[in-house]
Each structure stands twice: as structure tokens, then as C-alpha cells.
Amino acid sequence: MKSLVLAEKPSVARELARVLGCNEKKKHYLEGPRYIVTWALGHLVELKMPEDYDHKYKEWNMEDLPIIPKQMEIKPIRKTYPQFKAIEQLSKRKDVQEIIIATDAGREGELVARWILERIHWRKTVKRLWISSQTDRAIKDGFHNLKPARNYDNLYRSAVCRSEADWLIGLNVSRALTVKYNDPLSAGRVQTPTLSLILDREKEIQTFVPRKFWTIQASIGTVQLNWEKNGEKRIFDEQDAKHLLDALEGNKAKVVQITRKEKQEAQPLPYDLTELQRDANHRFGFTAKKTLNVLQNLYEQHKLVTYPRTDSKYLTKDMKDTMYDRLLALKANFKDIVQPILKNKGIVLSKRVFNDEKVTDHHAIIPTDHTSSLSRLSADERKLYDLIVHRFLTLFYPSYQYATFIFTLDVQGNMLVGKETEILNKGFKSIVSNDHDQMGKSSFQLQKDKTYKIDDVQIISHLTEPPKRFSEADLLMKMEKFGLGTPATRADIIEKLVSSEAIRREEGRLHSTPKGKQLIDLVNEELKSPKLTAKWEKQLEAISRGKEDPEKFLQSIRKETSRLVTEIKNSEQKYHAHNLTGSKCPECGSFMKEVTRKDGKMLVCSNRECNFTKRKSPKLSNRRCPTCHKKMEIHKGKSGMYFQCRTCNVVEKAEQKKKALSKHEEKRLLNKYSKNETFSNSLGDLLKAALQKDK
């Protein structure tokens, strides 16, 4: 008898098959003596669309909303149906007695597998492979410790609730807005409050009124001093600032107090996905989506890191014994940092990292015990891997210890305050690349009750600055704070807002668009409030732990859907498409709208019933300009295809790809040119001669 192993992706399936000894390759699966390994292609099954329940829903009409099926149903996705059918046929084999779910060990991975099992009507044994890395050892250990699938039933229920809630609210509200205002408008349970956060920041910027203020700085030797009063350094009256300047200039200052405090900074915990996305955005300008994609490669392809989609920064206590093997795997590529740790027997000095209670479905992202040459990594993969490794290795170094000296000086009743730092032990900061605290103890020491001449006093004017627009790192932090989405979904939410033109990226910051500003005004106040969505996310988490009734949650979502749609129907709000142009559609006569796609600008008909589109600007390629590194346009000239940078006017000719010969063409050429050749010629020689003559 054999076990059918269901992986989420072909790449993962191939790795599982290799470890399990499944060497017989078929189109839709790999087979071995004990296991048959097959795969999904992401989701193979999805919730039915409205028109699957009733054909009338294919036309978008306001009177049909809200669409709330009594029982939500699922269907195979047409595009990937052959793979689904193959799994169904494998499940009917008489020698298959159990299925092992080996999809990603998380909420969405559980949904991928369970919907397939539900659709093929599987009634036999189901087990679960739950691993946090893709190394050979982890896979073997996982298959030796398979769990009953029922242990993850609550996780599955939570995933179903999430999917149905997004369908009910997202589909109904988006349809209602689109039909009412005749423009593609997208709203959802998580994306709308996320958009609201960006728009709230935009309002803060627009309503900000700058104020002028002054600060006074002085120095004694190398010690820098600032005027302070009750902890405030800013002076908002220019005359007061000038009077203070007069009082300080040319006078002496008496040291009235010196405070020394020894402090220490604990080693940072390893990364969870959200913090890693924030750091990668700050340091490298990576989008959240890019970080997740690169991280997925490090996990699946290179097997260098543990499971990516985690919201925990802690490790379980039983992982203590694995630390030494992980260090040995890192030794070849990070010798200078790892060698001192190994001399210390690989002892983890940050004891707080081992906390079973704070580990959810998966522990923090850390390196595996798999050794690999860094030359195999792309530049982006190397950057991200370095971040993860250095953060992990800080656990083995001491805490950062330093002392602060605060000098308080009196100048005729006015106080000058200075601060110096003395590093006692750099500890983990000696290996952290973003360490900016390099200041040592000042060579010029002030002594209490002594009087010193002030070397330099100056007044500096400033303007208060408005808050900055969110970077993706800022937005991820806000989403995490308000419980919007999960680590696995936040990147996609941001991308959806960008693709729907509700926001745009500009110089590393997220800007609102005219469409986004209007959209947020059309949506119900509660739906755009992070508090409501955070409440829903907490309920989903409680469902996954068996602490909340999924049916009650869905009933509340259904009621909320009806209320939101009714509110849109009765709304008297106005909406004006911001991107209408003066040109008309040649097919229906409606005005055309200008939209921005990844490969350039397009003109699309504003009539939703008409599908006419045409390109407004040349198509953008993936080739980057060697000067400014922006995407180059694709053009076709007399000499063929070429690339041009609109900014720098750099032109590069496109290389013509050599067309691969089909087997039929190879046979034809072989027959054509082998008539005059001797039979001793090999097939390779004949083909080589044929290709040379055919050129």
C-alpha cells in the first residue's frame, strides 16, 4: 500500500520526492516504492462565483445585491483542472490508502489541501506533515512524526471563515460601488482600512501648518551642549532666543551635576516576517512582496532559512539542541563571526529567545543546518540571507553595554545640557551591520563644581516638519499594530491597493491617488476603521485555536455585508472618474480612461460593457537602462526590435533569440542533408552540418 503526498508547489514536491525515493516521473506526479508525490499549483479549488449559483449574476445589477448564498460552495479552477483531475484519479487507486497533506504549514496551506480533499470526496485516512524548513533532515523527521489531520481542523475552519468573509464583503461591496459609480472600485475587509491609514496620514500632511522655532547650541572642548528648560530644547519666540544668546555669550559655565548611568541593550530577537519586510524596505528599498518572494526562494529552493510566513520572534525550547548544527552550517560562509561562538561551545546567551508560549504555528525565521555556497544566491537573496544570519548570530553574543554621562551646567541661571556615551562592551553590536553608535568616551572630561569658558554659542533656526508619507516599512508596522491581515497576506494587500490605483509608489513612499481619496469617502465608516477589521482578525485567530464558533463569525459577516450594501444603495455621494480623457472609444463612443499598468499606460473604454483597450505609451520591458536603471521602452524599427530609455535616450538593439528546432524540423533537415553523407556520421554531426548549410 502507498501514501499519496500532496505538496503545494511542484518545486516542493520534487524535493519531497527526492528525499522519499520517488524516482518514477509522471506528468502529474512522482512515484516510489512507498509514496506517490503530487502537487497543487497554489489553489486548485476556489469558492464558486455568483454566476455559478445563478446565471443572472453574470450581469452586474444593483437590484441583485447583496449576493449571499445560503451555503457557500467550491469548484475546481478551470485553468488548473488537469492537475486537479490527476489528483482525483490518484486518490481512486486501490493501492492508495492514505493522503499526507504536505502543503505549506499555515492557514492558507491548510485550505489548499482541505478543499481538494473535500472536492474529491476523500473519506480515508488523512495525516499532516508539519515542518518549518525544507532541509532533508527536517523532511525525514517530519515524515517520521506525521500528525493526524484532525489536529488542524480548527486551522482549516479559520481559513474557510477568512475566505468566505473576504468573498462576501469584498465581492458585494466592490460590485455595489462599481455599479453605483460606473468605475472599477475595489473595497475589502482588510484593504479598505489599510487605505484609510494612508489617507489619514495624507490629511495630516495637508492640514499641517509649519511653525518656526530656534535652538541654542554651545561647546566646551569636545563636549557638545544644548540649552534646555524642563527637557524642552525648542524656543518658539525669536526675541527670547536672542536674549538667551546674549546671556550665554562670553560667560562661563559651572558644572552643577554629572550623572553617570550604566545601561545595557539586550540582543534583538530573530525576525518574524513583518519585521524582516520592514528592515528590507528600510535598508534595500524592497517592497513587502519582493521580500516575501526572495525569502520563499531561500526557504524552498536553497533551503537556507526556516518557514517564512511566521508571526513569531521566538524559538521553542526543544530547538536548543539544534543550535550547534546551524552554526556549523554557517561556519564556511561567516567564519569570522561564527568562530568565536564555536570557541564558546555555541552557547546561546540570549535565554529569553526560547519561549514555547510565544511560538504560534511557527517559530522565528532563522538559518537552517543546510550548507550552501553563497555564490549560488542572487544579489537580493544574499542581502536578505545576511540580514537573517546576522540577526540570528546576535543571540550568541553578549548584550551591548554602555554608560551615559549627562552634564548639567549653569550659566547665570540658564542650563546647558550635554550627553556623552562610553561603550563598555560592544557585545552583539560588533556584528550588526547597521550599528551607528560608534562614539566612545570623550577625551575632554568635565568635573563637577568647576567653571569652564564656553567656546562657541550659536542660535539655529528651524521649521517644524509635517509627518512623512508612509514607506512600506511604516505601513507594515501600522498594519501589525492594528491587526490588519496576517504576515502572509500584508504584502498582497499593499500590491492590490497599488494595482487598483488607490495608491501609488513614489520614491520609496506610498502616496494616495485621486481615485483612492474618493473611494475612501464612499465607504462606510466602520469598514474603513482598523478597529473593526482587527476585531475580525482576532476572531479568526480564536477560531484557529478552537476558542470561537466559526458559524457565529460568518453570521455576523453576512449581516455586515447586507448593511454595507444597503448603505451604498442609499448613498447620495458623488464620484468623478479622475482619469477620463477627451478621446472617445471607436467601438461604442464612450470616453476613454487612462490607466497605468506595469508595462506602460493604456486607454480603456469607460463603458463597463465594452472591452476596447489600446496602448497610449510604448510598452515597457524588463531591461534596465545602464545609466539611470529605469525600465526601457520596446520599439520596432526598420532594423528590428530595440530598447530605448525615455529619460536618457539610451538605445540598445534587441538580441534575436535563436528559435529552437522541433523534432519534426530536426528530422526534415536530417533527411534533406544526409543524402550525400556516409552512414558513419553521427546524428550530432549531421545536424551540425544541416544547421550550417541552412543558415
DRENVOVEX-112171 format. One record per residue (C-alpha): x, y, z. Coordinates in nm, 2 decimals. Example, Ala and Ser with C-alpha at 12.3 -4.5 7.8 and 13.67 -1.06 7.14 Angstrom:
REM residues 2
      xx      yy      zz
    1.23   -0.45    0.78
    1.37   -0.11    0.71
This chain:
REM residues 695
      xx      yy      zz
    0.00    0.00    0.00
    0.11    0.36   -0.07
    0.06    0.70    0.07
   -0.04    0.99   -0.16
    0.16    1.30   -0.06
    0.00    1.64   -0.16
    0.25    1.93   -0.18
    0.16    2.29   -0.26
    0.40    2.35   -0.54
    0.59    2.14   -0.80
    0.93    2.26   -0.67
    0.84    2.14   -0.31
    0.70    1.82   -0.45
    1.03    1.74   -0.63
    1.23    1.79   -0.31
    0.99    1.57   -0.11
    1.00    1.30   -0.38
    1.38    1.31   -0.39
    1.41    1.25   -0.01
    1.13    0.99   -0.02
    1.29    0.80   -0.31
    1.02    0.86   -0.56
    1.22    0.84   -0.89
    0.95    0.74   -1.13
    0.85    1.06   -1.31
    0.50    1.11   -1.45
    0.33    1.42   -1.59
    0.13    1.50   -1.28
    0.32    1.31   -1.00
    0.63    1.12   -0.90
    0.61    0.77   -0.76
    0.83    0.54   -0.55
    0.80    0.22   -0.36
    0.60    0.37   -0.06
    0.49    0.71   -0.17
    0.33    0.89   -0.46
    0.41    1.27   -0.45
    0.18    1.51   -0.64
    0.12    1.88   -0.61
   -0.13    2.16   -0.63
   -0.05    2.48   -0.82
   -0.14    2.71   -0.55
   -0.51    2.67   -0.51
   -0.67    2.41   -0.74
   -1.02    2.47   -0.58
   -1.19    2.80   -0.51
   -1.52    2.94   -0.39
   -1.79    2.95   -0.66
   -1.85    3.28   -0.82
   -2.20    3.44   -0.82
   -2.28    3.32   -1.17
   -2.22    2.96   -1.06
   -2.52    2.99   -0.83
   -2.74    3.17   -1.08
   -2.65    3.27   -1.43
   -2.83    3.61   -1.39
   -2.54    3.72   -1.16
   -2.31    3.74   -1.46
   -2.46    4.08   -1.53
   -2.38    4.33   -1.25
   -2.71    4.48   -1.14
   -2.77    4.67   -0.81
   -3.10    4.50   -0.75
   -2.93    4.16   -0.72
   -2.71    4.28   -0.44
   -2.62    4.16   -0.18
   -2.54    3.81   -0.31
   -2.53    3.59    0.00
   -2.56    3.22   -0.08
   -2.73    3.00    0.19
   -2.43    2.76    0.17
   -2.10    2.86    0.02
   -1.98    2.60   -0.24
   -1.65    2.53   -0.40
   -1.54    2.43   -0.75
   -1.22    2.33   -0.93
   -1.04    2.62   -1.10
   -1.07    2.57   -1.48
   -0.71    2.68   -1.56
   -0.56    2.41   -1.34
   -0.83    2.15   -1.38
   -0.59    1.88   -1.54
   -0.38    1.88   -1.22
   -0.69    1.85   -1.00
   -0.82    1.57   -1.22
   -0.49    1.38   -1.19
   -0.51    1.41   -0.81
   -0.86    1.28   -0.81
   -0.76    0.98   -1.02
   -0.46    0.90   -0.80
   -0.69    0.91   -0.50
   -0.91    0.64   -0.66
   -0.62    0.39   -0.70
   -0.67    0.08   -0.49
   -0.32    0.09   -0.35
   -0.36    0.44   -0.21
   -0.50    0.41    0.14
   -0.40    0.75    0.30
   -0.32    1.10    0.20
   -0.05    1.31    0.36
   -0.11    1.68    0.35
    0.23    1.84    0.28
    0.12    2.19    0.17
    0.26    2.50    0.35
    0.23    2.46    0.72
   -0.01    2.75    0.77
   -0.37    2.87    0.73
   -0.37    2.91    0.35
   -0.17    2.59    0.30
   -0.43    2.40    0.50
   -0.71    2.55    0.29
   -0.54    2.45   -0.04
   -0.53    2.08    0.07
   -0.86    2.05    0.25
   -1.06    2.20   -0.03
   -0.90    1.95   -0.27
   -0.99    1.66   -0.03
   -1.34    1.79    0.01
   -1.39    1.81   -0.37
   -1.26    1.46   -0.45
   -1.48    1.32   -0.16
   -1.18    1.16    0.02
   -1.31    0.95    0.32
   -1.00    0.75    0.42
   -0.71    0.84    0.65
   -0.55    1.18    0.63
   -0.22    1.28    0.80
   -0.04    1.61    0.82
    0.33    1.69    0.76
    0.41    2.00    0.97
    0.77    2.12    0.92
    0.94    2.46    0.95
    1.22    2.40    0.70
    1.28    2.22    0.37
    1.61    2.05    0.46
    1.65    1.67    0.41
    1.67    1.62    0.79
    1.35    1.82    0.85
    1.16    1.63    0.58
    1.27    1.29    0.71
    1.19    1.39    1.07
    0.86    1.52    0.96
    0.76    1.20    0.79
    0.86    1.00    1.10
    0.64    1.22    1.31
    0.32    1.27    1.10
    0.02    1.42    1.28
   -0.34    1.33    1.25
   -0.51    1.59    1.02
   -0.79    1.64    1.27
   -0.53    1.82    1.49
   -0.56    2.11    1.24
   -0.93    2.11    1.19
   -0.97    2.44    1.37
   -0.70    2.60    1.15
   -0.90    2.48    0.84
   -1.22    2.63    0.98
   -1.04    2.96    1.04
   -0.92    2.96    0.68
   -1.27    2.89    0.54
   -1.41    3.17    0.75
   -1.14    3.41    0.62
   -1.20    3.31    0.26
   -1.58    3.34    0.29
   -1.57    3.67    0.47
   -1.34    3.82    0.21
   -1.58    3.69   -0.06
   -1.89    3.82    0.10
   -1.77    4.17    0.19
   -1.51    4.22   -0.08
   -1.73    4.10   -0.37
   -2.05    4.26   -0.27
   -1.91    4.60   -0.16
   -1.69    4.62   -0.47
   -1.98    4.53   -0.71
   -2.21    4.78   -0.54
   -1.95    5.06   -0.56
   -1.86    4.97   -0.92
   -2.23    4.96   -1.04
   -2.33    5.27   -0.85
   -2.04    5.49   -0.97
   -1.97    5.32   -1.30
   -1.60    5.28   -1.24
   -1.40    4.98   -1.12
   -1.38    5.04   -0.74
   -1.24    4.78   -0.51
   -1.31    4.76   -0.14
   -1.24    4.48    0.11
   -1.23    4.37    0.47
   -0.86    4.45    0.51
   -0.76    4.66    0.21
   -1.01    4.94    0.29
   -0.88    5.01    0.65
   -0.53    4.99    0.51
   -0.61    5.25    0.25
   -0.77    5.46    0.53
   -0.44    5.46    0.72
   -0.26    5.61    0.42
   -0.53    5.87    0.36
   -0.53    5.97    0.73
   -0.16    6.04    0.70
   -0.23    6.24    0.38
   -0.48    6.45    0.57
   -0.22    6.52    0.85
    0.03    6.64    0.58
   -0.23    6.86    0.40
   -0.35    7.03    0.72
   -0.01    7.07    0.87
    0.10    7.43    0.94
    0.47    7.48    0.99
    0.60    7.67    1.29
    0.94    7.84    1.33
    1.15    7.77    1.63
    1.51    7.82    1.75
    1.76    7.61    1.94
    2.08    7.72    2.11
    2.40    7.51    2.09
    2.73    7.56    2.26
    3.05    7.36    2.32
    3.33    7.32    2.58
    3.62    7.14    2.43
    3.47    6.84    2.25
    3.16    6.83    2.47
    2.85    6.95    2.27
    2.59    7.13    2.48
    2.23    7.24    2.42
    2.02    7.49    2.61
    1.73    7.32    2.78
    1.44    7.40    3.01
    1.23    7.13    3.16
    1.36    6.89    2.89
    1.25    7.13    2.61
    1.51    7.25    2.37
    1.29    7.44    2.13
    1.23    7.82    2.17
    0.92    7.94    1.98
    0.99    8.32    2.03
    1.28    8.47    1.84
    1.33    8.76    2.09
    1.35    8.51    2.38
    1.61    8.31    2.18
    1.82    8.63    2.12
    1.81    8.72    2.49
    1.93    8.38    2.58
    2.21    8.41    2.33
    2.32    8.74    2.48
    2.31    8.58    2.83
    2.53    8.29    2.73
    2.79    8.45    2.50
    3.12    8.55    2.67
    3.02    8.40    3.00
    3.15    8.10    3.20
    2.95    7.78    3.28
    2.97    7.60    3.61
    2.92    7.22    3.62
    2.64    7.17    3.87
    2.57    6.80    3.81
    2.73    6.49    3.64
    2.51    6.18    3.61
    2.66    5.85    3.51
    2.43    5.56    3.43
    2.53    5.22    3.32
    2.29    5.06    3.07
    2.26    4.75    2.86
    2.07    4.67    2.54
    1.95    4.31    2.51
    2.02    4.11    2.19
    1.74    4.15    1.94
    1.50    3.86    1.89
    1.52    3.68    1.55
    1.29    3.80    1.27
    0.93    3.74    1.21
    0.81    3.81    0.85
    0.67    4.16    0.92
    0.99    4.29    1.08
    1.21    4.13    0.81
    0.99    4.31    0.55
    1.03    4.64    0.73
    1.41    4.61    0.76
    1.45    4.50    0.40
    1.24    4.81    0.30
    1.45    5.04    0.51
    1.78    4.91    0.40
    1.74    4.79    0.05
    1.41    4.95   -0.07
    1.25    4.61   -0.12
    0.87    4.61   -0.14
    0.70    4.37    0.11
    0.60    4.15   -0.18
    0.96    4.13   -0.31
    1.09    4.04    0.03
    0.84    3.76    0.06
    0.93    3.62   -0.28
    1.30    3.63   -0.22
    1.25    3.48    0.12
    1.04    3.20   -0.03
    1.33    3.12   -0.26
    1.57    3.10    0.03
    1.33    2.86    0.20
    1.22    2.64   -0.09
    1.50    2.64   -0.34
    1.81    2.70   -0.13
    1.68    2.55    0.20
    1.88    2.81    0.39
    1.61    2.95    0.61
    1.31    2.83    0.81
    0.94    2.88    0.73
    0.89    3.24    0.61
    0.52    3.32    0.69
    0.56    3.34    1.07
    0.44    3.60    1.32
    0.66    3.48    1.60
    1.01    3.60    1.70
    1.07    3.32    1.95
    1.21    2.96    1.94
    1.08    2.65    2.12
    1.29    2.50    2.40
    1.35    2.18    2.21
    1.54    2.37    1.95
    1.83    2.43    2.18
    2.00    2.11    2.07
    1.98    2.23    1.70
    2.18    2.55    1.75
    2.53    2.40    1.72
    2.45    2.23    1.39
    2.32    2.56    1.25
    2.64    2.73    1.35
    2.85    2.46    1.18
    2.65    2.51    0.86
    2.72    2.89    0.87
    3.09    2.85    0.95
    3.22    2.82    0.59
    3.05    3.15    0.48
    3.06    3.35    0.81
    3.39    3.22    0.96
    3.50    3.55    1.14
    3.17    3.58    1.32
    3.10    3.21    1.39
    3.45    3.11    1.51
    3.43    3.30    1.84
    3.09    3.15    1.91
    3.21    2.79    1.84
    3.50    2.85    2.08
    3.24    2.93    2.34
    3.07    2.59    2.27
    2.79    2.76    2.08
    2.61    2.87    2.39
    2.30    3.10    2.33
    2.35    3.40    2.56
    2.00    3.54    2.49
    1.80    3.30    2.71
    1.47    3.48    2.65
    1.45    3.36    2.29
    1.34    3.01    2.40
    0.98    3.06    2.49
    0.72    2.79    2.40
    0.43    3.00    2.50
    0.51    3.28    2.25
    0.56    3.04    1.95
    0.24    3.02    1.74
    0.22    2.79    1.44
    0.58    2.85    1.35
    0.89    2.97    1.53
    1.10    3.27    1.42
    1.29    3.29    1.08
    1.64    3.15    1.14
    1.91    2.98    0.93
    1.88    2.60    0.88
    2.16    2.35    0.92
    2.19    2.32    0.54
    2.53    2.43    0.40
    2.53    2.60    0.06
    2.77    2.82   -0.14
    2.67    3.18   -0.13
    2.77    3.21   -0.49
    2.45    3.03   -0.58
    2.24    3.32   -0.44
    2.13    3.62   -0.63
    2.23    3.96   -0.50
    1.89    4.01   -0.34
    1.89    3.67   -0.19
    2.23    3.73   -0.04
    2.12    4.06    0.11
    1.82    3.91    0.28
    2.01    3.60    0.39
    2.28    3.82    0.55
    2.01    4.00    0.75
    1.87    3.68    0.88
    2.21    3.53    0.97
    2.34    3.83    1.15
    2.02    3.87    1.35
    2.04    3.50    1.44
    2.41    3.52    1.54
    2.35    3.81    1.78
    2.18    3.55    2.01
    2.53    3.41    2.08
    2.70    3.74    2.16
    2.67    3.94    2.49
    2.43    4.23    2.54
    2.55    4.57    2.44
    2.68    4.76    2.75
    2.74    5.13    2.77
    2.75    5.42    3.02
    2.59    5.76    2.96
    2.73    6.08    3.11
    2.48    6.37    3.14
    2.65    6.71    3.22
    2.44    6.99    3.35
    2.60    7.34    3.35
    2.47    7.67    3.49
    2.52    8.00    3.31
    2.36    8.28    3.51
    2.05    8.06    3.58
    2.03    7.92    3.22
    2.10    7.55    3.19
    2.32    7.38    2.92
    2.30    7.00    2.90
    2.54    6.77    2.73
    2.55    6.39    2.68
    2.84    6.16    2.62
    2.84    5.78    2.58
    3.11    5.54    2.68
    3.09    5.19    2.53
    3.18    4.93    2.79
    3.11    4.62    2.58
    3.00    4.63    2.22
    2.86    4.28    2.25
    2.62    4.18    1.97
    2.66    4.52    1.81
    3.01    4.42    1.69
    2.84    4.21    1.42
    2.53    4.42    1.34
    2.59    4.60    1.01
    2.36    4.89    1.09
    2.54    4.99    1.41
    2.58    5.36    1.41
    2.67    5.40    1.78
    3.05    5.42    1.75
    3.11    5.71    1.99
    3.35    5.63    2.27
    3.42    5.82    2.59
    3.50    6.19    2.54
    3.87    6.28    2.57
    3.77    6.61    2.73
    3.62    6.54    3.08
    3.42    6.79    3.27
    3.44    6.79    3.65
    3.17    6.88    3.89
    3.18    7.23    4.05
    3.44    7.35    3.81
    3.39    7.65    3.59
    3.46    7.65    3.21
    3.47    7.91    2.94
    3.21    7.84    2.67
    3.40    7.81    2.34
    3.11    7.87    2.09
    2.75    7.97    2.12
    2.52    7.98    1.82
    2.15    8.02    1.76
    1.99    7.79    1.49
    1.65    7.85    1.33
    1.43    7.56    1.23
    1.08    7.49    1.09
    0.86    7.21    1.23
    0.81    6.95    0.96
    0.50    6.76    0.86
    0.48    6.38    0.91
    0.63    6.18    0.62
    0.42    5.97    0.40
    0.44    5.60    0.48
    0.71    5.39    0.35
    0.61    5.02    0.32
    0.80    4.96    0.64
    0.59    5.22    0.82
    0.27    5.08    0.68
    0.36    4.73    0.77
    0.42    4.84    1.13
    0.08    5.02    1.14
   -0.09    4.71    0.99
    0.07    4.49    1.25
   -0.03    4.73    1.53
   -0.39    4.73    1.43
   -0.41    4.36    1.34
   -0.48    4.42    0.97
   -0.42    4.10    0.78
   -0.15    3.84    0.87
    0.22    3.83    0.79
    0.14    3.61    0.49
   -0.12    3.85    0.34
    0.00    4.20    0.41
    0.23    4.22    0.11
   -0.06    4.12   -0.13
   -0.29    4.37    0.03
   -0.04    4.65   -0.05
    0.01    4.52   -0.40
   -0.37    4.51   -0.45
   -0.40    4.88   -0.35
   -0.13    4.97   -0.60
   -0.27    4.77   -0.89
   -0.62    4.91   -0.83
   -0.47    5.26   -0.85
   -0.59    5.35   -0.50
   -0.23    5.44   -0.41
    0.10    5.47   -0.59
    0.46    5.43   -0.51
    0.69    5.73   -0.55
    1.05    5.75   -0.43
    1.00    5.48   -0.17
    0.69    5.63   -0.03
    0.32    5.55   -0.06
    0.11    5.83   -0.20
   -0.27    5.85   -0.22
   -0.43    5.90   -0.56
   -0.75    6.09   -0.66
   -0.92    5.76   -0.70
   -0.82    5.64   -0.35
   -0.93    5.97   -0.20
   -1.27    5.95   -0.35
   -1.31    5.58   -0.28
   -1.24    5.62    0.10
   -1.52    5.88    0.11
   -1.77    5.64   -0.04
   -1.71    5.36    0.20
   -1.88    5.30    0.53
   -1.70    5.45    0.84
   -1.69    5.11    1.02
   -1.54    4.92    0.72
   -1.26    5.17    0.69
   -1.19    5.16    1.06
   -0.89    4.94    1.16
   -1.07    4.85    1.48
   -1.34    4.65    1.31
   -1.10    4.46    1.10
   -0.87    4.40    1.39
   -1.17    4.25    1.58
   -1.24    4.02    1.29
   -0.87    3.91    1.27
   -0.87    3.83    1.64
   -1.19    3.62    1.59
   -1.02    3.43    1.31
   -0.72    3.36    1.53
   -0.96    3.25    1.81
   -1.13    3.01    1.57
   -0.80    2.86    1.47
   -0.74    2.78    1.84
   -1.09    2.64    1.89
   -1.20    2.93    2.12
   -1.47    3.08    1.90
   -1.76    2.95    1.70
   -1.70    2.98    1.32
   -2.07    2.99    1.24
   -2.13    3.28    1.47
   -1.85    3.47    1.30
   -1.99    3.41    0.95
   -2.34    3.51    1.06
   -2.20    3.85    1.18
   -2.02    3.89    0.84
   -2.34    3.82    0.65
   -2.53    4.08    0.85
   -2.25    4.33    0.80
   -2.25    4.26    0.42
   -2.62    4.34    0.39
   -2.58    4.66    0.59
   -2.28    4.78    0.39
   -2.45    4.72    0.05
   -2.78    4.88    0.17
   -2.58    5.19    0.27
   -2.41    5.22   -0.07
   -2.75    5.18   -0.24
   -2.90    5.47   -0.04
   -2.59    5.69   -0.06
   -2.61    6.03   -0.22
   -2.23    6.06   -0.25
   -2.09    6.17   -0.59
   -1.79    6.02   -0.77
   -1.60    6.16   -1.07
   -1.36    5.94   -1.26
   -1.03    6.12   -1.23
   -0.87    5.96   -1.54
   -1.13    6.04   -1.81
   -0.97    6.17   -2.13
   -1.12    6.37   -2.42
   -1.08    6.08   -2.67
   -1.38    5.85   -2.74
   -1.40    5.48   -2.79
   -1.41    5.39   -3.16
   -1.65    5.10   -3.08
   -1.92    5.25   -2.85
   -1.84    5.62   -2.84
   -1.79    5.64   -2.47
   -1.50    5.85   -2.33
   -1.17    5.66   -2.28
   -0.99    5.64   -1.94
   -0.61    5.65   -1.90
   -0.48    5.37   -1.67
   -0.13    5.28   -1.57
   -0.02    4.92   -1.59
    0.31    4.76   -1.51
    0.42    4.77   -1.88
    0.30    5.13   -1.95
   -0.01    5.35   -1.99
   -0.33    5.22   -2.16
   -0.65    5.37   -2.27
   -0.96    5.17   -2.18
   -1.32    5.23   -2.25
   -1.52    5.38   -1.96
   -1.82    5.17   -2.06
   -1.80    4.85   -1.85
   -1.99    4.66   -2.12
   -1.72    4.75   -2.38
   -1.38    4.58   -2.37
   -1.19    4.81   -2.61
   -0.84    4.90   -2.50
   -0.54    5.04   -2.67
   -0.19    5.13   -2.57
   -0.11    5.50   -2.51
    0.26    5.48   -2.44
    0.52    5.23   -2.57
    0.54    4.90   -2.38
    0.79    4.89   -2.10
    1.04    4.60   -2.09
    1.22    4.43   -1.80
    1.55    4.56   -1.94
    1.70    4.84   -1.73
    1.88    5.15   -1.86
    2.26    5.12   -1.79
    2.26    5.49   -1.70
    1.95    5.55   -1.48
    1.84    5.19   -1.43
    1.48    5.27   -1.52
    1.28    5.02   -1.74
    1.34    5.08   -2.11
    1.06    5.10   -2.37
    1.03    4.84   -2.65
    1.01    4.98   -3.01
    1.01    4.83   -3.35
    1.21    4.99   -3.63
    1.34    4.91   -3.98
    1.62    4.71   -3.83
    1.40    4.52   -3.59
    1.32    4.54   -3.22
    1.52    4.78   -3.00
    1.51    4.92   -2.64
    1.50    5.29   -2.56
    1.53    5.48   -2.23
    1.28    5.77   -2.24
    1.48    5.96   -1.97
    1.84    5.92   -2.10
    1.76    5.84   -2.47
    1.99    5.54   -2.45
    1.92    5.29   -2.73
    2.01    4.92   -2.73
    1.93    4.67   -3.01
    1.73    4.37   -2.90
    1.91    4.04   -2.94
    1.73    3.80   -3.17
    1.65    3.47   -2.99
    1.75    3.16   -3.18
    1.44    2.96   -3.25
    1.46    2.61   -3.11
    1.41    2.33   -3.37
    1.12    2.10   -3.32
    1.17    1.73   -3.36
    0.98    1.74   -3.69
    1.22    2.01   -3.82
    1.52    1.82   -3.70
    1.40    1.51   -3.89
    1.33    1.71   -4.20
    1.68    1.87   -4.20
    1.84    1.54   -4.13
    1.67    1.38   -4.43
    1.75    1.68   -4.65
    2.12    1.70   -4.58
    2.22    1.34   -4.51
    2.17    1.21   -4.87
    2.53    1.28   -4.96
    2.68    1.19   -4.62
    2.82    0.85   -4.52
    2.63    0.64   -4.27
    2.92    0.66   -4.03
    2.83    1.02   -3.94
    2.67    1.06   -3.60
    2.33    1.23   -3.57
    2.50    1.52   -3.40
    2.74    1.57   -3.69
    2.46    1.55   -3.94
    2.25    1.81   -3.75
    2.55    2.04   -3.72
    2.61    2.02   -4.09
    2.24    2.07   -4.16
    2.22    2.38   -3.95
    2.53    2.54   -4.10
    2.40    2.48   -4.46
    2.05    2.60   -4.37
    2.18    2.94   -4.24
